[in-house]
Amino acid sequence: MIAESGGEVVVYRRPDGGGAVVQLRARGGTVRLSQAAVADLYATSVSNVSHIVRRVLTDG
């Protein structure tokens, strides 16, 4: 992690050593990634991520 004035930059790599590298900035304990970035990180499709997000929001 690299501390910056606007938060921390965190770099994630897939555990299987795949090519996905996601960089995000953590501010106040909150991070945001696009569905495409999450899909790339977990080696899945955007539609799968969208489906999971919908279920989480529906379940509360």
PyMOL Python script that loads the backbone (N, CA, C, O; Angstrom):
from pymol import cmd

cmd.read_pdbstr("""\
ATOM      1  N   MET A   1       0.831  -1.171   0.000  1.00  0.00           N
ATOM      2  CA  MET A   1       0.000   0.000   0.000  1.00  0.00           C
ATOM      3  C   MET A   1       0.879   1.238   0.000  1.00  0.00           C
ATOM      4  O   MET A   1       1.938   1.267   0.627  1.00  0.00           O
ATOM      5  N   ILE A   2       0.430   2.243  -0.702  1.00  0.00           N
ATOM      6  CA  ILE A   2       1.159   3.498  -0.789  1.00  0.00           C
ATOM      7  C   ILE A   2       0.250   4.584  -0.232  1.00  0.00           C
ATOM      8  O   ILE A   2      -0.827   4.829  -0.776  1.00  0.00           O
ATOM      9  N   ALA A   3       0.669   5.233   0.840  1.00  0.00           N
ATOM     10  CA  ALA A   3      -0.156   6.283   1.422  1.00  0.00           C
ATOM     11  C   ALA A   3      -0.048   7.545   0.572  1.00  0.00           C
ATOM     12  O   ALA A   3       1.044   7.941   0.164  1.00  0.00           O
ATOM     13  N   GLU A   4      -1.190   8.169   0.311  1.00  0.00           N
ATOM     14  CA  GLU A   4      -1.252   9.431  -0.421  1.00  0.00           C
ATOM     15  C   GLU A   4      -2.128  10.386   0.363  1.00  0.00           C
ATOM     16  O   GLU A   4      -2.839   9.969   1.278  1.00  0.00           O
ATOM     17  N   SER A   5      -2.086  11.653   0.019  1.00  0.00           N
ATOM     18  CA  SER A   5      -2.865  12.633   0.756  1.00  0.00           C
ATOM     19  C   SER A   5      -4.359  12.372   0.671  1.00  0.00           C
ATOM     20  O   SER A   5      -5.097  12.737   1.587  1.00  0.00           O
ATOM     21  N   GLY A   6      -4.824  11.748  -0.409  1.00  0.00           N
ATOM     22  CA  GLY A   6      -6.247  11.480  -0.585  1.00  0.00           C
ATOM     23  C   GLY A   6      -6.659  10.108  -0.108  1.00  0.00           C
ATOM     24  O   GLY A   6      -7.787   9.695  -0.379  1.00  0.00           O
ATOM     25  N   GLY A   7      -5.817   9.387   0.579  1.00  0.00           N
ATOM     26  CA  GLY A   7      -6.126   8.034   1.029  1.00  0.00           C
ATOM     27  C   GLY A   7      -4.980   7.106   0.714  1.00  0.00           C
ATOM     28  O   GLY A   7      -3.847   7.552   0.529  1.00  0.00           O
ATOM     29  N   GLU A   8      -5.261   5.832   0.652  1.00  0.00           N
ATOM     30  CA  GLU A   8      -4.249   4.837   0.335  1.00  0.00           C
ATOM     31  C   GLU A   8      -4.547   4.220  -1.017  1.00  0.00           C
ATOM     32  O   GLU A   8      -5.704   3.967  -1.353  1.00  0.00           O
ATOM     33  N   VAL A   9      -3.499   3.978  -1.792  1.00  0.00           N
ATOM     34  CA  VAL A   9      -3.650   3.255  -3.039  1.00  0.00           C
ATOM     35  C   VAL A   9      -3.337   1.797  -2.739  1.00  0.00           C
ATOM     36  O   VAL A   9      -2.253   1.472  -2.254  1.00  0.00           O
ATOM     37  N   VAL A  10      -4.289   0.924  -3.029  1.00  0.00           N
ATOM     38  CA  VAL A  10      -4.142  -0.498  -2.742  1.00  0.00           C
ATOM     39  C   VAL A  10      -4.103  -1.235  -4.068  1.00  0.00           C
ATOM     40  O   VAL A  10      -4.927  -0.986  -4.947  1.00  0.00           O
ATOM     41  N   VAL A  11      -3.147  -2.142  -4.212  1.00  0.00           N
ATOM     42  CA  VAL A  11      -3.012  -2.919  -5.436  1.00  0.00           C
ATOM     43  C   VAL A  11      -3.367  -4.366  -5.123  1.00  0.00           C
ATOM     44  O   VAL A  11      -2.788  -4.979  -4.225  1.00  0.00           O
ATOM     45  N   TYR A  12      -4.332  -4.909  -5.878  1.00  0.00           N
ATOM     46  CA  TYR A  12      -4.737  -6.305  -5.732  1.00  0.00           C
ATOM     47  C   TYR A  12      -4.347  -7.067  -6.981  1.00  0.00           C
ATOM     48  O   TYR A  12      -4.476  -6.571  -8.100  1.00  0.00           O
ATOM     49  N   ARG A  13      -3.871  -8.274  -6.771  1.00  0.00           N
ATOM     50  CA  ARG A  13      -3.585  -9.181  -7.886  1.00  0.00           C
ATOM     51  C   ARG A  13      -4.362 -10.465  -7.642  1.00  0.00           C
ATOM     52  O   ARG A  13      -4.577 -10.865  -6.498  1.00  0.00           O
ATOM     53  N   ARG A  14      -4.781 -11.105  -8.727  1.00  0.00           N
ATOM     54  CA  ARG A  14      -5.501 -12.363  -8.575  1.00  0.00           C
ATOM     55  C   ARG A  14      -4.602 -13.385  -7.904  1.00  0.00           C
ATOM     56  O   ARG A  14      -3.409 -13.447  -8.202  1.00  0.00           O
ATOM     57  N   PRO A  15      -5.157 -14.195  -6.994  1.00  0.00           N
ATOM     58  CA  PRO A  15      -4.352 -15.193  -6.288  1.00  0.00           C
ATOM     59  C   PRO A  15      -3.735 -16.237  -7.205  1.00  0.00           C
ATOM     60  O   PRO A  15      -2.700 -16.817  -6.877  1.00  0.00           O
ATOM     61  N   ASP A  16      -4.366 -16.484  -8.363  1.00  0.00           N
ATOM     62  CA  ASP A  16      -3.845 -17.501  -9.265  1.00  0.00           C
ATOM     63  C   ASP A  16      -2.707 -16.968 -10.140  1.00  0.00           C
ATOM     64  O   ASP A  16      -2.202 -17.667 -11.018  1.00  0.00           O
ATOM     65  N   GLY A  17      -2.316 -15.719  -9.882  1.00  0.00           N
ATOM     66  CA  GLY A  17      -1.221 -15.144 -10.651  1.00  0.00           C
ATOM     67  C   GLY A  17      -1.642 -14.639 -12.012  1.00  0.00           C
ATOM     68  O   GLY A  17      -0.792 -14.289 -12.831  1.00  0.00           O
ATOM     69  N   GLY A  18      -2.954 -14.593 -12.274  1.00  0.00           N
ATOM     70  CA  GLY A  18      -3.461 -14.096 -13.547  1.00  0.00           C
ATOM     71  C   GLY A  18      -3.101 -12.632 -13.752  1.00  0.00           C
ATOM     72  O   GLY A  18      -2.544 -11.987 -12.864  1.00  0.00           O
ATOM     73  N   GLY A  19      -3.420 -12.127 -14.907  1.00  0.00           N
ATOM     74  CA  GLY A  19      -2.990 -10.796 -15.296  1.00  0.00           C
ATOM     75  C   GLY A  19      -3.729  -9.644 -14.664  1.00  0.00           C
ATOM     76  O   GLY A  19      -3.318  -8.498 -14.849  1.00  0.00           O
ATOM     77  N   ALA A  20      -4.802  -9.885 -13.925  1.00  0.00           N
ATOM     78  CA  ALA A  20      -5.582  -8.779 -13.375  1.00  0.00           C
ATOM     79  C   ALA A  20      -4.827  -8.076 -12.261  1.00  0.00           C
ATOM     80  O   ALA A  20      -4.372  -8.709 -11.309  1.00  0.00           O
ATOM     81  N   VAL A  21      -4.702  -6.791 -12.385  1.00  0.00           N
ATOM     82  CA  VAL A  21      -4.147  -5.943 -11.340  1.00  0.00           C
ATOM     83  C   VAL A  21      -5.120  -4.793 -11.180  1.00  0.00           C
ATOM     84  O   VAL A  21      -5.405  -4.076 -12.140  1.00  0.00           O
ATOM     85  N   VAL A  22      -5.633  -4.613  -9.968  1.00  0.00           N
ATOM     86  CA  VAL A  22      -6.604  -3.562  -9.714  1.00  0.00           C
ATOM     87  C   VAL A  22      -6.019  -2.616  -8.687  1.00  0.00           C
ATOM     88  O   VAL A  22      -5.578  -3.036  -7.617  1.00  0.00           O
ATOM     89  N   GLN A  23      -6.019  -1.343  -9.017  1.00  0.00           N
ATOM     90  CA  GLN A  23      -5.563  -0.331  -8.084  1.00  0.00           C
ATOM     91  C   GLN A  23      -6.773   0.483  -7.649  1.00  0.00           C
ATOM     92  O   GLN A  23      -7.597   0.878  -8.473  1.00  0.00           O
ATOM     93  N   LEU A  24      -6.870   0.726  -6.361  1.00  0.00           N
ATOM     94  CA  LEU A  24      -7.980   1.527  -5.873  1.00  0.00           C
ATOM     95  C   LEU A  24      -7.483   2.444  -4.774  1.00  0.00           C
ATOM     96  O   LEU A  24      -6.430   2.220  -4.176  1.00  0.00           O
ATOM     97  N   ARG A  25      -8.248   3.458  -4.528  1.00  0.00           N
ATOM     98  CA  ARG A  25      -7.915   4.407  -3.471  1.00  0.00           C
ATOM     99  C   ARG A  25      -8.914   4.228  -2.341  1.00  0.00           C
ATOM    100  O   ARG A  25     -10.122   4.344  -2.545  1.00  0.00           O
ATOM    101  N   ALA A  26      -8.403   3.946  -1.143  1.00  0.00           N
ATOM    102  CA  ALA A  26      -9.253   3.773   0.030  1.00  0.00           C
ATOM    103  C   ALA A  26      -9.302   5.094   0.790  1.00  0.00           C
ATOM    104  O   ALA A  26      -8.270   5.649   1.168  1.00  0.00           O
ATOM    105  N   ARG A  27     -10.507   5.583   1.005  1.00  0.00           N
ATOM    106  CA  ARG A  27     -10.698   6.815   1.772  1.00  0.00           C
ATOM    107  C   ARG A  27     -11.743   6.559   2.842  1.00  0.00           C
ATOM    108  O   ARG A  27     -12.875   6.183   2.536  1.00  0.00           O
ATOM    109  N   GLY A  28     -11.375   6.756   4.064  1.00  0.00           N
ATOM    110  CA  GLY A  28     -12.329   6.586   5.151  1.00  0.00           C
ATOM    111  C   GLY A  28     -12.920   5.197   5.238  1.00  0.00           C
ATOM    112  O   GLY A  28     -14.061   5.045   5.675  1.00  0.00           O
ATOM    113  N   GLY A  29     -12.186   4.185   4.839  1.00  0.00           N
ATOM    114  CA  GLY A  29     -12.660   2.819   4.914  1.00  0.00           C
ATOM    115  C   GLY A  29     -13.585   2.393   3.793  1.00  0.00           C
ATOM    116  O   GLY A  29     -14.127   1.288   3.825  1.00  0.00           O
ATOM    117  N   THR A  30     -13.777   3.253   2.798  1.00  0.00           N
ATOM    118  CA  THR A  30     -14.663   2.934   1.684  1.00  0.00           C
ATOM    119  C   THR A  30     -13.862   2.829   0.403  1.00  0.00           C
ATOM    120  O   THR A  30     -13.021   3.681   0.115  1.00  0.00           O
ATOM    121  N   VAL A  31     -14.121   1.785  -0.364  1.00  0.00           N
ATOM    122  CA  VAL A  31     -13.482   1.632  -1.670  1.00  0.00           C
ATOM    123  C   VAL A  31     -14.556   1.409  -2.717  1.00  0.00           C
ATOM    124  O   VAL A  31     -15.627   0.883  -2.417  1.00  0.00           O
ATOM    125  N   ARG A  32     -14.273   1.803  -3.922  1.00  0.00           N
ATOM    126  CA  ARG A  32     -15.218   1.631  -5.016  1.00  0.00           C
ATOM    127  C   ARG A  32     -14.474   1.085  -6.229  1.00  0.00           C
ATOM    128  O   ARG A  32     -13.382   1.539  -6.571  1.00  0.00           O
ATOM    129  N   LEU A  33     -15.093   0.104  -6.864  1.00  0.00           N
ATOM    130  CA  LEU A  33     -14.576  -0.462  -8.100  1.00  0.00           C
ATOM    131  C   LEU A  33     -15.726  -0.552  -9.089  1.00  0.00           C
ATOM    132  O   LEU A  33     -16.879  -0.741  -8.699  1.00  0.00           O
ATOM    133  N   SER A  34     -15.415  -0.418 -10.344  1.00  0.00           N
ATOM    134  CA  SER A  34     -16.439  -0.636 -11.361  1.00  0.00           C
ATOM    135  C   SER A  34     -16.742  -2.134 -11.428  1.00  0.00           C
ATOM    136  O   SER A  34     -15.944  -2.960 -10.984  1.00  0.00           O
ATOM    137  N   GLN A  35     -17.903  -2.470 -11.986  1.00  0.00           N
ATOM    138  CA  GLN A  35     -18.236  -3.882 -12.143  1.00  0.00           C
ATOM    139  C   GLN A  35     -17.227  -4.566 -13.055  1.00  0.00           C
ATOM    140  O   GLN A  35     -16.905  -5.737 -12.855  1.00  0.00           O
ATOM    141  N   ALA A  36     -16.732  -3.857 -14.041  1.00  0.00           N
ATOM    142  CA  ALA A  36     -15.725  -4.437 -14.945  1.00  0.00           C
ATOM    143  C   ALA A  36     -14.441  -4.757 -14.192  1.00  0.00           C
ATOM    144  O   ALA A  36     -13.821  -5.790 -14.441  1.00  0.00           O
ATOM    145  N   ALA A  37     -14.031  -3.879 -13.268  1.00  0.00           N
ATOM    146  CA  ALA A  37     -12.811  -4.125 -12.491  1.00  0.00           C
ATOM    147  C   ALA A  37     -12.996  -5.304 -11.551  1.00  0.00           C
ATOM    148  O   ALA A  37     -12.081  -6.111 -11.390  1.00  0.00           O
ATOM    149  N   VAL A  38     -14.166  -5.418 -10.927  1.00  0.00           N
ATOM    150  CA  VAL A  38     -14.445  -6.555 -10.050  1.00  0.00           C
ATOM    151  C   VAL A  38     -14.454  -7.850 -10.864  1.00  0.00           C
ATOM    152  O   VAL A  38     -13.899  -8.861 -10.434  1.00  0.00           O
ATOM    153  N   ALA A  39     -15.078  -7.817 -12.027  1.00  0.00           N
ATOM    154  CA  ALA A  39     -15.122  -9.001 -12.889  1.00  0.00           C
ATOM    155  C   ALA A  39     -13.716  -9.433 -13.296  1.00  0.00           C
ATOM    156  O   ALA A  39     -13.404 -10.624 -13.300  1.00  0.00           O
ATOM    157  N   ASP A  40     -12.888  -8.482 -13.631  1.00  0.00           N
ATOM    158  CA  ASP A  40     -11.507  -8.793 -14.018  1.00  0.00           C
ATOM    159  C   ASP A  40     -10.740  -9.381 -12.837  1.00  0.00           C
ATOM    160  O   ASP A  40     -10.011 -10.360 -12.994  1.00  0.00           O
ATOM    161  N   LEU A  41     -10.903  -8.790 -11.664  1.00  0.00           N
ATOM    162  CA  LEU A  41     -10.204  -9.255 -10.470  1.00  0.00           C
ATOM    163  C   LEU A  41     -10.570 -10.687 -10.121  1.00  0.00           C
ATOM    164  O   LEU A  41      -9.705 -11.471  -9.728  1.00  0.00           O
ATOM    165  N   TYR A  42     -11.857 -11.040 -10.262  1.00  0.00           N
ATOM    166  CA  TYR A  42     -12.319 -12.373  -9.892  1.00  0.00           C
ATOM    167  C   TYR A  42     -12.462 -13.313 -11.080  1.00  0.00           C
ATOM    168  O   TYR A  42     -13.018 -14.404 -10.949  1.00  0.00           O
ATOM    169  N   ALA A  43     -11.967 -12.897 -12.228  1.00  0.00           N
ATOM    170  CA  ALA A  43     -11.978 -13.735 -13.437  1.00  0.00           C
ATOM    171  C   ALA A  43     -13.375 -14.249 -13.750  1.00  0.00           C
ATOM    172  O   ALA A  43     -13.579 -15.447 -13.950  1.00  0.00           O
ATOM    173  N   THR A  44     -14.332 -13.331 -13.791  1.00  0.00           N
ATOM    174  CA  THR A  44     -15.706 -13.678 -14.105  1.00  0.00           C
ATOM    175  C   THR A  44     -16.261 -12.634 -15.066  1.00  0.00           C
ATOM    176  O   THR A  44     -15.527 -11.760 -15.526  1.00  0.00           O
ATOM    177  N   SER A  45     -17.537 -12.720 -15.367  1.00  0.00           N
ATOM    178  CA  SER A  45     -18.138 -11.774 -16.306  1.00  0.00           C
ATOM    179  C   SER A  45     -18.808 -10.619 -15.560  1.00  0.00           C
ATOM    180  O   SER A  45     -19.149 -10.734 -14.383  1.00  0.00           O
ATOM    181  N   VAL A  46     -18.983  -9.524 -16.260  1.00  0.00           N
ATOM    182  CA  VAL A  46     -19.673  -8.365 -15.690  1.00  0.00           C
ATOM    183  C   VAL A  46     -21.114  -8.744 -15.342  1.00  0.00           C
ATOM    184  O   VAL A  46     -21.647  -8.286 -14.331  1.00  0.00           O
ATOM    185  N   SER A  47     -21.744  -9.573 -16.169  1.00  0.00           N
ATOM    186  CA  SER A  47     -23.123  -9.976 -15.872  1.00  0.00           C
ATOM    187  C   SER A  47     -23.201 -10.777 -14.574  1.00  0.00           C
ATOM    188  O   SER A  47     -24.176 -10.640 -13.835  1.00  0.00           O
ATOM    189  N   ASN A  48     -22.212 -11.599 -14.279  1.00  0.00           N
ATOM    190  CA  ASN A  48     -22.189 -12.324 -13.005  1.00  0.00           C
ATOM    191  C   ASN A  48     -22.062 -11.361 -11.829  1.00  0.00           C
ATOM    192  O   ASN A  48     -22.757 -11.507 -10.824  1.00  0.00           O
ATOM    193  N   VAL A  49     -21.184 -10.389 -11.956  1.00  0.00           N
ATOM    194  CA  VAL A  49     -21.005  -9.388 -10.900  1.00  0.00           C
ATOM    195  C   VAL A  49     -22.309  -8.623 -10.699  1.00  0.00           C
ATOM    196  O   VAL A  49     -22.736  -8.406  -9.565  1.00  0.00           O
ATOM    197  N   SER A  50     -22.934  -8.217 -11.791  1.00  0.00           N
ATOM    198  CA  SER A  50     -24.191  -7.486 -11.723  1.00  0.00           C
ATOM    199  C   SER A  50     -25.263  -8.309 -11.006  1.00  0.00           C
ATOM    200  O   SER A  50     -26.014  -7.780 -10.186  1.00  0.00           O
ATOM    201  N   HIS A  51     -25.328  -9.585 -11.314  1.00  0.00           N
ATOM    202  CA  HIS A  51     -26.299 -10.484 -10.682  1.00  0.00           C
ATOM    203  C   HIS A  51     -26.059 -10.549  -9.171  1.00  0.00           C
ATOM    204  O   HIS A  51     -27.007 -10.453  -8.392  1.00  0.00           O
ATOM    205  N   ILE A  52     -24.821 -10.710  -8.758  1.00  0.00           N
ATOM    206  CA  ILE A  52     -24.487 -10.796  -7.327  1.00  0.00           C
ATOM    207  C   ILE A  52     -24.824  -9.486  -6.618  1.00  0.00           C
ATOM    208  O   ILE A  52     -25.383  -9.498  -5.521  1.00  0.00           O
ATOM    209  N   VAL A  53     -24.487  -8.359  -7.240  1.00  0.00           N
ATOM    210  CA  VAL A  53     -24.789  -7.055  -6.633  1.00  0.00           C
ATOM    211  C   VAL A  53     -26.292  -6.898  -6.445  1.00  0.00           C
ATOM    212  O   VAL A  53     -26.744  -6.443  -5.395  1.00  0.00           O
ATOM    213  N   ARG A  54     -27.066  -7.274  -7.459  1.00  0.00           N
ATOM    214  CA  ARG A  54     -28.537  -7.205  -7.341  1.00  0.00           C
ATOM    215  C   ARG A  54     -29.042  -8.047  -6.171  1.00  0.00           C
ATOM    216  O   ARG A  54     -29.907  -7.608  -5.413  1.00  0.00           O
ATOM    217  N   ARG A  55     -28.505  -9.248  -6.028  1.00  0.00           N
ATOM    218  CA  ARG A  55     -28.933 -10.137  -4.932  1.00  0.00           C
ATOM    219  C   ARG A  55     -28.566  -9.550  -3.582  1.00  0.00           C
ATOM    220  O   ARG A  55     -29.366  -9.598  -2.648  1.00  0.00           O
ATOM    221  N   VAL A  56     -27.373  -9.001  -3.469  1.00  0.00           N
ATOM    222  CA  VAL A  56     -26.953  -8.388  -2.200  1.00  0.00           C
ATOM    223  C   VAL A  56     -27.871  -7.226  -1.844  1.00  0.00           C
ATOM    224  O   VAL A  56     -28.302  -7.106  -0.697  1.00  0.00           O
ATOM    225  N   LEU A  57     -28.171  -6.374  -2.810  1.00  0.00           N
ATOM    226  CA  LEU A  57     -29.043  -5.228  -2.555  1.00  0.00           C
ATOM    227  C   LEU A  57     -30.456  -5.669  -2.219  1.00  0.00           C
ATOM    228  O   LEU A  57     -31.103  -5.069  -1.362  1.00  0.00           O
ATOM    229  N   THR A  58     -30.939  -6.702  -2.877  1.00  0.00           N
ATOM    230  CA  THR A  58     -32.284  -7.213  -2.605  1.00  0.00           C
ATOM    231  C   THR A  58     -32.368  -7.817  -1.204  1.00  0.00           C
ATOM    232  O   THR A  58     -33.349  -7.623  -0.486  1.00  0.00           O
ATOM    233  N   ASP A  59     -31.317  -8.555  -0.830  1.00  0.00           N
ATOM    234  CA  ASP A  59     -31.297  -9.206   0.490  1.00  0.00           C
ATOM    235  C   ASP A  59     -31.035  -8.227   1.622  1.00  0.00           C
ATOM    236  O   ASP A  59     -31.290  -8.529   2.788  1.00  0.00           O
ATOM    237  N   GLY A  60     -30.521  -7.045   1.269  1.00  0.00           N
ATOM    238  CA  GLY A  60     -30.238  -6.033   2.290  1.00  0.00           C
ATOM    239  C   GLY A  60     -28.951  -6.330   3.014  1.00  0.00           C
ATOM    240  O   GLY A  60     -28.558  -5.580   3.908  1.00  0.00           O
TER     241      GLY A  60
END
""", "prot")
cmd.dss("prot")
cmd.show_as("cartoon", "prot")
cmd.util.cbc("prot")
cmd.orient("prot")
